[in-house]
């Protein structure tokens, strides 16, 4: 008997992870954490005043996420999320200190 097909709307990584039953809850929770971090970074970078700096920082953030787009090892992904949060908070601090953006109102940790 063939395993059930994974919907085409899921990413290539999701199809790679799926064994018999498709992606599990852990996959979707991790995916949500990654997307949440990416969106939080992009929202923060919208506040950068200089358009060239903003574009460069957005490109840098996107390229980091793209580089690890097809990672399937859950431990590695969790480590990358942790590193990403650390880098994001350091970036936020540097942007605030350089008066490039206003201090965050409610930063989630």
Biopython code that builds the backbone (N, CA, C, O; Angstrom):
import numpy as np
from Bio.PDB.StructureBuilder import StructureBuilder

atoms = [
    (1, "UNK", "N", (0.831, -1.179, 0.000)),
    (1, "UNK", "CA", (0.000, 0.000, 0.000)),
    (1, "UNK", "C", (0.881, 1.249, 0.000)),
    (1, "UNK", "O", (1.851, 1.324, 0.753)),
    (2, "UNK", "N", (0.545, 2.233, -0.844)),
    (2, "UNK", "CA", (1.298, 3.475, -0.947)),
    (2, "UNK", "C", (0.968, 4.406, 0.212)),
    (2, "UNK", "O", (-0.177, 4.466, 0.657)),
    (3, "UNK", "N", (1.986, 5.142, 0.706)),
    (3, "UNK", "CA", (1.690, 6.135, 1.745)),
    (3, "UNK", "C", (0.833, 7.247, 1.147)),
    (3, "UNK", "O", (0.903, 7.492, -0.058)),
    (4, "UNK", "N", (0.021, 7.926, 1.966)),
    (4, "UNK", "CA", (-0.825, 9.001, 1.447)),
    (4, "UNK", "C", (0.029, 10.130, 0.882)),
    (4, "UNK", "O", (1.117, 10.420, 1.380)),
    (5, "UNK", "N", (-0.484, 10.751, -0.156)),
    (5, "UNK", "CA", (0.241, 11.849, -0.800)),
    (5, "UNK", "C", (0.230, 13.075, 0.090)),
    (5, "UNK", "O", (-0.761, 13.359, 0.763)),
    (6, "UNK", "N", (1.333, 13.795, 0.091)),
    (6, "UNK", "CA", (1.435, 15.051, 0.830)),
    (6, "UNK", "C", (0.968, 16.154, -0.111)),
    (6, "UNK", "O", (1.396, 16.188, -1.265)),
    (7, "UNK", "N", (0.105, 17.053, 0.345)),
    (7, "UNK", "CA", (-0.390, 18.109, -0.535)),
    (7, "UNK", "C", (0.745, 18.911, -1.151)),
    (7, "UNK", "O", (1.778, 19.140, -0.522)),
    (8, "UNK", "N", (0.535, 19.333, -2.390)),
    (8, "UNK", "CA", (1.560, 20.100, -3.100)),
    (8, "UNK", "C", (1.815, 21.448, -2.445)),
    (8, "UNK", "O", (2.865, 22.054, -2.661)),
    (9, "UNK", "N", (0.861, 21.926, -1.642)),
    (9, "UNK", "CA", (1.027, 23.231, -1.008)),
    (9, "UNK", "C", (2.098, 23.220, 0.074)),
    (9, "UNK", "O", (2.581, 24.282, 0.464)),
    (10, "UNK", "N", (2.481, 22.042, 0.568)),
    (10, "UNK", "CA", (3.532, 21.970, 1.580)),
    (10, "UNK", "C", (4.893, 22.125, 0.923)),
    (10, "UNK", "O", (5.081, 21.757, -0.236)),
    (11, "UNK", "N", (5.816, 22.659, 1.655)),
    (11, "UNK", "CA", (7.152, 22.884, 1.110)),
    (11, "UNK", "C", (7.865, 21.564, 0.833)),
    (11, "UNK", "O", (7.454, 20.500, 1.294)),
    (12, "UNK", "N", (8.929, 21.670, 0.078)),
    (12, "UNK", "CA", (9.737, 20.503, -0.231)),
    (12, "UNK", "C", (10.282, 19.852, 1.033)),
    (12, "UNK", "O", (10.372, 18.627, 1.122)),
    (13, "UNK", "N", (10.643, 20.677, 2.006)),
    (13, "UNK", "CA", (11.162, 20.150, 3.267)),
    (13, "UNK", "C", (10.099, 19.317, 3.982)),
    (13, "UNK", "O", (10.410, 18.284, 4.575)),
    (14, "UNK", "N", (8.860, 19.763, 3.926)),
    (14, "UNK", "CA", (7.781, 19.017, 4.576)),
    (14, "UNK", "C", (7.591, 17.668, 3.898)),
    (14, "UNK", "O", (7.360, 16.662, 4.568)),
    (15, "UNK", "N", (7.685, 17.644, 2.593)),
    (15, "UNK", "CA", (7.533, 16.387, 1.875)),
    (15, "UNK", "C", (8.697, 15.451, 2.176)),
    (15, "UNK", "O", (8.526, 14.232, 2.192)),
    (16, "UNK", "N", (9.871, 16.010, 2.412)),
    (16, "UNK", "CA", (11.041, 15.198, 2.713)),
    (16, "UNK", "C", (10.929, 14.582, 4.111)),
    (16, "UNK", "O", (11.329, 13.438, 4.325)),
    (17, "UNK", "N", (10.385, 15.345, 5.051)),
    (17, "UNK", "CA", (10.251, 14.878, 6.420)),
    (17, "UNK", "C", (9.193, 13.788, 6.515)),
    (17, "UNK", "O", (9.343, 12.840, 7.287)),
    (18, "UNK", "N", (8.123, 13.917, 5.733)),
    (18, "UNK", "CA", (7.005, 12.997, 5.880)),
    (18, "UNK", "C", (7.423, 11.564, 5.594)),
    (18, "UNK", "O", (8.153, 11.293, 4.641)),
    (19, "UNK", "N", (6.956, 10.665, 6.423)),
    (19, "UNK", "CA", (7.267, 9.251, 6.265)),
    (19, "UNK", "C", (6.017, 8.555, 5.750)),
    (19, "UNK", "O", (5.913, 8.258, 4.560)),
    (20, "UNK", "N", (5.068, 8.293, 6.645)),
    (20, "UNK", "CA", (3.838, 7.633, 6.239)),
    (20, "UNK", "C", (2.645, 8.562, 6.375)),
    (20, "UNK", "O", (1.816, 8.671, 5.471)),
    (21, "UNK", "N", (2.573, 9.215, 7.494)),
    (21, "UNK", "CA", (1.383, 9.984, 7.827)),
    (21, "UNK", "C", (1.484, 11.460, 7.487)),
    (21, "UNK", "O", (0.594, 12.225, 7.860)),
    (22, "UNK", "N", (2.505, 11.883, 6.813)),
    (22, "UNK", "CA", (2.677, 13.295, 6.508)),
    (22, "UNK", "C", (3.364, 14.011, 7.656)),
    (22, "UNK", "O", (3.779, 13.375, 8.625)),
    (23, "UNK", "N", (3.489, 15.326, 7.558)),
    (23, "UNK", "CA", (4.154, 16.107, 8.609)),
    (23, "UNK", "C", (3.389, 16.001, 9.920)),
    (23, "UNK", "O", (2.161, 15.910, 9.944)),
    (24, "UNK", "N", (4.148, 16.015, 11.005)),
    (24, "UNK", "CA", (3.519, 15.897, 12.319)),
    (24, "UNK", "C", (3.332, 17.274, 12.949)),
    (24, "UNK", "O", (3.704, 18.290, 12.362)),
    (25, "UNK", "N", (2.762, 17.295, 14.130)),
    (25, "UNK", "CA", (2.498, 18.541, 14.827)),
    (25, "UNK", "C", (3.786, 19.317, 15.096)),
    (25, "UNK", "O", (3.815, 20.541, 14.970)),
    (26, "UNK", "N", (4.840, 18.611, 15.463)),
    (26, "UNK", "CA", (6.139, 19.244, 15.739)),
    (26, "UNK", "C", (6.622, 20.059, 14.532)),
    (26, "UNK", "O", (7.153, 21.158, 14.689)),
    (27, "UNK", "N", (6.432, 19.508, 13.333)),
    (27, "UNK", "CA", (6.834, 20.201, 12.112)),
    (27, "UNK", "C", (6.096, 21.537, 11.995)),
    (27, "UNK", "O", (6.717, 22.564, 11.722)),
    (28, "UNK", "N", (4.786, 21.529, 12.198)),
    (28, "UNK", "CA", (3.999, 22.748, 12.026)),
    (28, "UNK", "C", (4.286, 23.764, 13.119)),
    (28, "UNK", "O", (4.280, 24.967, 12.854)),
    (29, "UNK", "N", (4.537, 23.309, 14.340)),
    (29, "UNK", "CA", (4.890, 24.236, 15.412)),
    (29, "UNK", "C", (6.238, 24.899, 15.138)),
    (29, "UNK", "O", (6.402, 26.101, 15.348)),
    (30, "UNK", "N", (7.191, 24.112, 14.673)),
    (30, "UNK", "CA", (8.514, 24.655, 14.349)),
    (30, "UNK", "C", (8.413, 25.636, 13.188)),
    (30, "UNK", "O", (9.026, 26.703, 13.211)),
    (31, "UNK", "N", (7.647, 25.273, 12.188)),
    (31, "UNK", "CA", (7.444, 26.150, 11.023)),
    (31, "UNK", "C", (6.834, 27.483, 11.462)),
    (31, "UNK", "O", (7.243, 28.542, 10.988)),
    (32, "UNK", "N", (5.863, 27.427, 12.362)),
    (32, "UNK", "CA", (5.236, 28.648, 12.870)),
    (32, "UNK", "C", (6.243, 29.516, 13.622)),
    (32, "UNK", "O", (6.204, 30.742, 13.516)),
    (33, "UNK", "N", (7.141, 28.893, 14.377)),
    (33, "UNK", "CA", (8.170, 29.657, 15.104)),
    (33, "UNK", "C", (9.129, 30.354, 14.135)),
    (33, "UNK", "O", (9.512, 31.506, 14.339)),
    (34, "UNK", "N", (9.502, 29.639, 13.088)),
    (34, "UNK", "CA", (10.412, 30.215, 12.088)),
    (34, "UNK", "C", (9.742, 31.401, 11.399)),
    (34, "UNK", "O", (10.345, 32.466, 11.270)),
    (35, "UNK", "N", (8.509, 31.223, 10.959)),
    (35, "UNK", "CA", (7.796, 32.304, 10.276)),
    (35, "UNK", "C", (7.560, 33.493, 11.198)),
    (35, "UNK", "O", (7.635, 34.645, 10.771)),
    (36, "UNK", "N", (7.276, 33.207, 12.458)),
    (36, "UNK", "CA", (7.072, 34.282, 13.421)),
    (36, "UNK", "C", (8.343, 35.116, 13.599)),
    (36, "UNK", "O", (8.287, 36.345, 13.624)),
    (37, "UNK", "N", (9.477, 34.446, 13.722)),
    (37, "UNK", "CA", (10.754, 35.148, 13.856)),
    (37, "UNK", "C", (11.037, 35.980, 12.611)),
    (37, "UNK", "O", (11.449, 37.135, 12.716)),
    (38, "UNK", "N", (10.817, 35.398, 11.431)),
    (38, "UNK", "CA", (11.069, 36.111, 10.177)),
    (38, "UNK", "C", (10.187, 37.361, 10.081)),
    (38, "UNK", "O", (10.664, 38.435, 9.716)),
    (39, "UNK", "N", (8.916, 37.215, 10.407)),
    (39, "UNK", "CA", (7.995, 38.361, 10.333)),
    (39, "UNK", "C", (8.358, 39.443, 11.343)),
    (39, "UNK", "O", (8.272, 40.634, 11.043)),
    (40, "UNK", "N", (8.759, 39.030, 12.530)),
    (40, "UNK", "CA", (9.154, 39.993, 13.557)),
    (40, "UNK", "C", (10.379, 40.788, 13.092)),
    (40, "UNK", "O", (10.452, 42.000, 13.295)),
    (41, "UNK", "N", (11.324, 40.108, 12.479)),
    (41, "UNK", "CA", (12.510, 40.785, 11.947)),
    (41, "UNK", "C", (12.108, 41.775, 10.864)),
    (41, "UNK", "O", (12.555, 42.922, 10.874)),
    (42, "UNK", "N", (11.267, 41.340, 9.928)),
    (42, "UNK", "CA", (10.863, 42.216, 8.829)),
    (42, "UNK", "C", (10.081, 43.428, 9.338)),
    (42, "UNK", "O", (10.265, 44.534, 8.830)),
    (43, "UNK", "N", (9.213, 43.235, 10.333)),
    (43, "UNK", "CA", (8.462, 44.364, 10.908)),
    (43, "UNK", "C", (9.417, 45.361, 11.545)),
    (43, "UNK", "O", (9.237, 46.571, 11.406)),
    (44, "UNK", "N", (10.426, 44.865, 12.240)),
    (44, "UNK", "CA", (11.397, 45.750, 12.883)),
    (44, "UNK", "C", (12.191, 46.526, 11.837)),
    (44, "UNK", "O", (12.449, 47.719, 11.998)),
    (45, "UNK", "N", (12.571, 45.841, 10.769)),
    (45, "UNK", "CA", (13.384, 46.497, 9.742)),
    (45, "UNK", "C", (12.604, 47.541, 8.958)),
    (45, "UNK", "O", (13.207, 48.421, 8.343)),
    (46, "UNK", "N", (11.285, 47.464, 8.964)),
    (46, "UNK", "CA", (10.484, 48.500, 8.299)),
    (46, "UNK", "C", (10.685, 49.853, 8.966)),
    (46, "UNK", "O", (10.461, 50.891, 8.343)),
    (47, "UNK", "N", (11.106, 49.850, 10.226)),
    (47, "UNK", "CA", (11.326, 51.089, 10.950)),
    (47, "UNK", "C", (12.666, 51.754, 10.681)),
    (47, "UNK", "O", (12.912, 52.857, 11.167)),
    (48, "UNK", "N", (13.542, 51.102, 9.913)),
    (48, "UNK", "CA", (14.843, 51.697, 9.597)),
    (48, "UNK", "C", (14.613, 52.868, 8.635)),
    (48, "UNK", "O", (13.955, 52.722, 7.605)),
    (49, "UNK", "N", (15.160, 54.016, 8.986)),
    (49, "UNK", "CA", (14.872, 55.252, 8.235)),
    (49, "UNK", "C", (15.486, 55.270, 6.848)),
    (49, "UNK", "O", (14.800, 55.609, 5.883)),
    (50, "UNK", "N", (16.751, 54.918, 6.717)),
    (50, "UNK", "CA", (17.434, 54.982, 5.427)),
    (50, "UNK", "C", (17.003, 53.803, 4.544)),
    (50, "UNK", "O", (17.182, 52.648, 4.928)),
    (51, "UNK", "N", (16.439, 54.087, 3.369)),
    (51, "UNK", "CA", (15.942, 53.005, 2.498)),
    (51, "UNK", "C", (17.030, 52.018, 2.070)),
    (51, "UNK", "O", (16.772, 50.820, 1.964)),
    (52, "UNK", "N", (18.237, 52.512, 1.824)),
    (52, "UNK", "CA", (19.318, 51.607, 1.407)),
    (52, "UNK", "C", (19.713, 50.668, 2.546)),
    (52, "UNK", "O", (19.921, 49.473, 2.336)),
    (53, "UNK", "N", (19.815, 51.227, 3.757)),
    (53, "UNK", "CA", (20.137, 50.385, 4.920)),
    (53, "UNK", "C", (19.038, 49.355, 5.158)),
    (53, "UNK", "O", (19.312, 48.185, 5.426)),
    (54, "UNK", "N", (17.780, 49.814, 5.053)),
    (54, "UNK", "CA", (16.652, 48.913, 5.263)),
    (54, "UNK", "C", (16.684, 47.762, 4.261)),
    (54, "UNK", "O", (16.510, 46.601, 4.630)),
    (55, "UNK", "N", (16.907, 48.097, 2.992)),
    (55, "UNK", "CA", (16.932, 47.064, 1.954)),
    (55, "UNK", "C", (18.087, 46.085, 2.173)),
    (55, "UNK", "O", (17.924, 44.878, 1.996)),
    (56, "UNK", "N", (19.239, 46.604, 2.553)),
    (56, "UNK", "CA", (20.393, 45.738, 2.794)),
    (56, "UNK", "C", (20.142, 44.793, 3.968)),
    (56, "UNK", "O", (20.477, 43.611, 3.899)),
    (57, "UNK", "N", (19.557, 45.313, 5.041)),
    (57, "UNK", "CA", (19.264, 44.473, 6.203)),
    (57, "UNK", "C", (18.180, 43.437, 5.884)),
    (57, "UNK", "O", (18.262, 42.297, 6.340)),
    (58, "UNK", "N", (17.167, 43.827, 5.105)),
    (58, "UNK", "CA", (16.128, 42.876, 4.715)),
    (58, "UNK", "C", (16.718, 41.770, 3.843)),
    (58, "UNK", "O", (16.367, 40.599, 3.993)),
    (59, "UNK", "N", (17.608, 42.145, 2.940)),
    (59, "UNK", "CA", (18.251, 41.147, 2.077)),
    (59, "UNK", "C", (19.100, 40.195, 2.912)),
    (59, "UNK", "O", (19.087, 38.985, 2.690)),
    (60, "UNK", "N", (19.833, 40.742, 3.865)),
    (60, "UNK", "CA", (20.678, 39.918, 4.742)),
    (60, "UNK", "C", (19.838, 38.921, 5.527)),
    (60, "UNK", "O", (20.186, 37.744, 5.615)),
    (61, "UNK", "N", (18.718, 39.398, 6.103)),
    (61, "UNK", "CA", (17.856, 38.510, 6.889)),
    (61, "UNK", "C", (17.258, 37.423, 6.000)),
    (61, "UNK", "O", (17.244, 36.249, 6.373)),
    (62, "UNK", "N", (16.772, 37.810, 4.840)),
    (62, "UNK", "CA", (16.147, 36.827, 3.951)),
    (62, "UNK", "C", (17.165, 35.780, 3.485)),
    (62, "UNK", "O", (16.849, 34.593, 3.410)),
    (63, "UNK", "N", (18.380, 36.223, 3.175)),
    (63, "UNK", "CA", (19.391, 35.277, 2.692)),
    (63, "UNK", "C", (19.750, 34.259, 3.776)),
    (63, "UNK", "O", (20.015, 33.097, 3.469)),
    (64, "UNK", "N", (19.761, 34.688, 5.043)),
    (64, "UNK", "CA", (20.030, 33.743, 6.132)),
    (64, "UNK", "C", (18.929, 32.693, 6.233)),
    (64, "UNK", "O", (19.207, 31.511, 6.433)),
    (65, "UNK", "N", (17.679, 33.129, 6.094)),
    (65, "UNK", "CA", (16.573, 32.169, 6.149)),
    (65, "UNK", "C", (16.591, 31.251, 4.926)),
    (65, "UNK", "O", (16.337, 30.052, 5.044)),
    (66, "UNK", "N", (16.885, 31.801, 3.780)),
    (66, "UNK", "CA", (16.930, 30.994, 2.548)),
    (66, "UNK", "C", (18.048, 29.952, 2.600)),
    (66, "UNK", "O", (17.891, 28.843, 2.089)),
    (67, "UNK", "N", (19.163, 30.308, 3.212)),
    (67, "UNK", "CA", (20.304, 29.403, 3.258)),
    (67, "UNK", "C", (19.951, 28.086, 3.958)),
    (67, "UNK", "O", (20.470, 27.027, 3.605)),
    (68, "UNK", "N", (19.072, 28.167, 4.945)),
    (68, "UNK", "CA", (18.720, 26.973, 5.703)),
    (68, "UNK", "C", (17.286, 26.511, 5.437)),
    (68, "UNK", "O", (16.704, 25.782, 6.240)),
    (69, "UNK", "N", (16.736, 26.928, 4.332)),
    (69, "UNK", "CA", (15.352, 26.631, 3.990)),
    (69, "UNK", "C", (15.033, 25.134, 3.960)),
    (69, "UNK", "O", (13.945, 24.726, 4.365)),
    (70, "UNK", "N", (15.952, 24.334, 3.496)),
    (70, "UNK", "CA", (15.689, 22.909, 3.308)),
    (70, "UNK", "C", (16.261, 22.035, 4.421)),
    (70, "UNK", "O", (16.400, 20.823, 4.258)),
    (71, "UNK", "N", (16.586, 22.652, 5.542)),
    (71, "UNK", "CA", (17.081, 21.887, 6.691)),
    (71, "UNK", "C", (15.946, 21.030, 7.246)),
    (71, "UNK", "O", (14.830, 21.515, 7.435)),
    (72, "UNK", "N", (16.232, 19.756, 7.504)),
    (72, "UNK", "CA", (15.194, 18.848, 7.997)),
    (72, "UNK", "C", (15.481, 18.291, 9.387)),
    (72, "UNK", "O", (14.605, 17.667, 9.986)),
    (73, "UNK", "N", (16.673, 18.499, 9.909)),
    (73, "UNK", "CA", (17.031, 17.999, 11.236)),
    (73, "UNK", "C", (16.377, 18.902, 12.297)),
    (73, "UNK", "O", (16.739, 20.073, 12.413)),
    (74, "UNK", "N", (15.421, 18.369, 13.068)),
    (74, "UNK", "CA", (14.712, 19.199, 14.051)),
    (74, "UNK", "C", (15.627, 19.863, 15.077)),
    (74, "UNK", "O", (15.383, 21.004, 15.469)),
    (75, "UNK", "N", (16.669, 19.171, 15.515)),
    (75, "UNK", "CA", (17.593, 19.765, 16.487)),
    (75, "UNK", "C", (18.356, 20.936, 15.874)),
    (75, "UNK", "O", (18.552, 21.961, 16.526)),
    (76, "UNK", "N", (18.776, 20.786, 14.649)),
    (76, "UNK", "CA", (19.489, 21.859, 13.952)),
    (76, "UNK", "C", (18.563, 23.067, 13.755)),
    (76, "UNK", "O", (18.984, 24.212, 13.918)),
    (77, "UNK", "N", (17.303, 22.802, 13.404)),
    (77, "UNK", "CA", (16.346, 23.890, 13.192)),
    (77, "UNK", "C", (16.121, 24.651, 14.496)),
    (77, "UNK", "O", (16.088, 25.882, 14.492)),
    (78, "UNK", "N", (15.966, 23.940, 15.605)),
    (78, "UNK", "CA", (15.789, 24.598, 16.898)),
    (78, "UNK", "C", (17.006, 25.448, 17.257)),
    (78, "UNK", "O", (16.874, 26.550, 17.790)),
    (79, "UNK", "N", (18.179, 24.924, 16.959)),
    (79, "UNK", "CA", (19.404, 25.676, 17.204)),
    (79, "UNK", "C", (19.452, 26.942, 16.344)),
    (79, "UNK", "O", (19.849, 28.006, 16.818)),
    (80, "UNK", "N", (19.049, 26.818, 15.090)),
    (80, "UNK", "CA", (19.034, 27.973, 14.189)),
    (80, "UNK", "C", (18.033, 29.028, 14.652)),
    (80, "UNK", "O", (18.305, 30.225, 14.556)),
    (81, "UNK", "N", (16.872, 28.591, 15.154)),
    (81, "UNK", "CA", (15.886, 29.543, 15.676)),
    (81, "UNK", "C", (16.472, 30.295, 16.866)),
    (81, "UNK", "O", (16.320, 31.511, 16.974)),
    (82, "UNK", "N", (17.139, 29.572, 17.755)),
    (82, "UNK", "CA", (17.755, 30.191, 18.920)),
    (82, "UNK", "C", (18.822, 31.210, 18.502)),
    (82, "UNK", "O", (18.869, 32.322, 19.028)),
    (83, "UNK", "N", (19.666, 30.821, 17.561)),
    (83, "UNK", "CA", (20.695, 31.737, 17.055)),
    (83, "UNK", "C", (20.059, 32.958, 16.395)),
    (83, "UNK", "O", (20.523, 34.085, 16.567)),
    (84, "UNK", "N", (18.990, 32.713, 15.637)),
    (84, "UNK", "CA", (18.303, 33.808, 14.954)),
    (84, "UNK", "C", (17.716, 34.805, 15.931)),
    (84, "UNK", "O", (17.797, 36.013, 15.710)),
    (85, "UNK", "N", (17.126, 34.311, 17.010)),
    (85, "UNK", "CA", (16.566, 35.205, 18.031)),
    (85, "UNK", "C", (17.665, 36.025, 18.690)),
    (85, "UNK", "O", (17.505, 37.222, 18.932)),
    (86, "UNK", "N", (18.781, 35.366, 18.976)),
    (86, "UNK", "CA", (19.904, 36.071, 19.594)),
    (86, "UNK", "C", (20.424, 37.169, 18.657)),
    (86, "UNK", "O", (20.642, 38.302, 19.087)),
    (87, "UNK", "N", (20.620, 36.834, 17.389)),
    (87, "UNK", "CA", (21.097, 37.822, 16.415)),
    (87, "UNK", "C", (20.092, 38.953, 16.238)),
    (87, "UNK", "O", (20.476, 40.114, 16.099)),
    (88, "UNK", "N", (18.803, 38.613, 16.243)),
    (88, "UNK", "CA", (17.760, 39.622, 16.084)),
    (88, "UNK", "C", (17.778, 40.609, 17.244)),
    (88, "UNK", "O", (17.697, 41.819, 17.033)),
    (89, "UNK", "N", (17.886, 40.098, 18.467)),
    (89, "UNK", "CA", (17.905, 40.996, 19.621)),
    (89, "UNK", "C", (19.163, 41.860, 19.626)),
    (89, "UNK", "O", (19.111, 43.023, 20.027)),
    (90, "UNK", "N", (20.289, 41.307, 19.188)),
    (90, "UNK", "CA", (21.515, 42.106, 19.076)),
    (90, "UNK", "C", (21.340, 43.194, 18.015)),
    (90, "UNK", "O", (21.753, 44.336, 18.216)),
    (91, "UNK", "N", (20.731, 42.835, 16.895)),
    (91, "UNK", "CA", (20.477, 43.810, 15.830)),
    (91, "UNK", "C", (19.541, 44.908, 16.328)),
    (91, "UNK", "O", (19.773, 46.090, 16.074)),
    (92, "UNK", "N", (18.487, 44.515, 17.034)),
    (92, "UNK", "CA", (17.540, 45.483, 17.586)),
    (92, "UNK", "C", (18.253, 46.463, 18.513)),
    (92, "UNK", "O", (18.029, 47.672, 18.445)),
    (93, "UNK", "N", (19.104, 45.938, 19.370)),
    (93, "UNK", "CA", (19.848, 46.781, 20.302)),
    (93, "UNK", "C", (20.748, 47.755, 19.549)),
    (93, "UNK", "O", (20.787, 48.943, 19.866)),
    (94, "UNK", "N", (21.469, 47.248, 18.551)),
    (94, "UNK", "CA", (22.367, 48.112, 17.780)),
    (94, "UNK", "C", (21.595, 49.186, 17.020)),
    (94, "UNK", "O", (22.037, 50.333, 16.960)),
    (95, "UNK", "N", (20.455, 48.834, 16.443)),
    (95, "UNK", "CA", (19.663, 49.821, 15.712)),
    (95, "UNK", "C", (19.100, 50.875, 16.649)),
    (95, "UNK", "O", (19.041, 52.053, 16.298)),
    (96, "UNK", "N", (18.689, 50.460, 17.835)),
    (96, "UNK", "CA", (18.156, 51.409, 18.812)),
    (96, "UNK", "C", (19.258, 52.345, 19.302)),
    (96, "UNK", "O", (19.042, 53.551, 19.413)),
    (97, "UNK", "N", (20.431, 51.800, 19.593)),
    (97, "UNK", "CA", (21.535, 52.629, 20.073)),
    (97, "UNK", "C", (22.017, 53.612, 19.015)),
    (97, "UNK", "O", (22.459, 54.713, 19.342)),
    (98, "UNK", "N", (21.934, 53.219, 17.757)),
    (98, "UNK", "CA", (22.392, 54.111, 16.695)),
    (98, "UNK", "C", (21.284, 55.068, 16.259)),
    (98, "UNK", "O", (21.460, 55.833, 15.310)),
    (99, "UNK", "N", (20.137, 55.028, 16.954)),
    (99, "UNK", "CA", (18.988, 55.885, 16.657)),
    (99, "UNK", "C", (18.465, 55.686, 15.243)),
    (99, "UNK", "O", (17.878, 56.598, 14.661)),
    (100, "UNK", "N", (18.675, 54.508, 14.693)),
    (100, "UNK", "CA", (18.166, 54.198, 13.364)),
    (100, "UNK", "C", (16.679, 53.900, 13.429)),
    (100, "UNK", "O", (15.940, 54.198, 12.491)),
    (101, "UNK", "N", (16.233, 53.303, 14.553)),
    (101, "UNK", "CA", (14.810, 53.039, 14.763)),
    (101, "UNK", "C", (14.447, 53.400, 16.193)),
    (101, "UNK", "O", (15.320, 53.572, 17.044)),
    (102, "UNK", "N", (13.164, 53.513, 16.445)),
    (102, "UNK", "CA", (12.686, 53.767, 17.803)),
    (102, "UNK", "C", (12.801, 52.496, 18.626)),
    (102, "UNK", "O", (12.742, 51.403, 18.064)),
    (103, "UNK", "N", (12.963, 52.603, 19.934)),
    (103, "UNK", "CA", (13.031, 51.395, 20.775)),
    (103, "UNK", "C", (11.753, 50.581, 20.647)),
    (103, "UNK", "O", (10.678, 51.157, 20.482)),
    (104, "UNK", "N", (11.843, 49.250, 20.718)),
    (104, "UNK", "CA", (10.645, 48.417, 20.605)),
    (104, "UNK", "C", (9.710, 48.653, 21.789)),
    (104, "UNK", "O", (10.163, 48.841, 22.918)),
    (105, "UNK", "N", (8.388, 48.641, 21.521)),
    (105, "UNK", "CA", (7.397, 48.861, 22.563)),
    (105, "UNK", "C", (7.249, 47.628, 23.431)),
    (105, "UNK", "O", (7.423, 47.690, 24.648)),
    (106, "UNK", "N", (6.929, 46.509, 22.804)),
    (106, "UNK", "CA", (6.741, 45.246, 23.529)),
    (106, "UNK", "C", (7.550, 44.174, 22.831)),
    (106, "UNK", "O", (7.052, 43.523, 21.913)),
    (107, "UNK", "N", (8.764, 43.985, 23.241)),
    (107, "UNK", "CA", (9.575, 42.939, 22.607)),
    (107, "UNK", "C", (9.310, 41.621, 23.289)),
    (107, "UNK", "O", (9.327, 41.527, 24.516)),
    (108, "UNK", "N", (9.065, 40.598, 22.482)),
    (108, "UNK", "CA", (8.820, 39.244, 23.000)),
    (108, "UNK", "C", (10.153, 38.543, 23.139)),
    (108, "UNK", "O", (11.010, 38.636, 22.259)),
    (109, "UNK", "N", (10.327, 37.841, 24.244)),
    (109, "UNK", "CA", (11.585, 37.118, 24.445)),
    (109, "UNK", "C", (11.355, 35.668, 24.454)),
    (109, "UNK", "O", (12.299, 34.894, 24.611)),
]
sb = StructureBuilder()
sb.init_structure("model")
sb.init_model(0)
sb.init_chain("A")
sb.init_seg("    ")
for serial, (resi, resn, name, xyz) in enumerate(atoms, 1):
    if name == "N":
        sb.init_residue(resn, " ", resi, " ")
    sb.init_atom(name, np.array(xyz, "f"), 0.0, 1.0, " ", f" {name:<3s}", serial, name[0])
structure = sb.get_structure()
